[in-house]
């Protein structure tokens, strides 16, 4: 497998620069530490996808299926 051309990116949490290559096992993160920090921010709600929350119990199965098909 051919690796991508090397590109350096700056990780926003630690400001560390990391190579954006297939060999970087933590890509798109610079390290395992930054990967875990990012996961923790999603898990605690610090990061979220904009939009209305959808709780399965709020919709019947048919209503949920219709919304997913739209």
N, C-alpha and C positions, 0 to 999 in steps of 0.2 A: 504494500500500500504506500502510495506517495504521500508525504506530509505536505501540509499547506506551506506557502511561503511564510516566513517568520514575520510576525507583527507584534509589537509591544503595546500592551494596554495597561492603564493605571487603574487599579482596583479602588473603588470609592471609599471603602471602609478604612483601609490601612495606608492608602496612598502608595502602596508598593507596586512596582512595575513587574509585569509577568509576560512571558512569551505566550502568544496565542498560537499554539501548535498542537498537533495530534499527540505529541509526547507529553504534554502537560496533563497529568491525570486528574487534576482538579478543575480543568477548564469548564466553565467560564470563570472560575475563581482562581486566585493566585495560590491558595494553600487550603489544607483541610480546615485550619482554624477559621479562615474567612468564609468557607463553605458553611460551617456550623453556625457562625454568627448570623449569616444571611437566613439560614433555616430557622433559627430562633426568632428573628424579626418577623418572619411570616407566621410562625406558630403563635406568637404573642399578639398578633394583629397590628404590629407597627407598619408592616407592608400589607396592602390589600388591593384587590382589583376593583376599580370603580364600578358602581352599579348597585342595584337593589339586591339585598340578600334574598336568597331563595331557600326556604326551608321546606323540605319534602312534605312535611305534615300539613303545610298550608294548602296543598293542591291535591286533588284526587289523582289517581294514577293516569286516568285519561287526560286530565288537564295538563299534567306534567309532560306527557308524551306529545301532546299538541304543541306545547311551547318549545320543546326540543326540536321538533320538526320544522318550526318557523324559521 
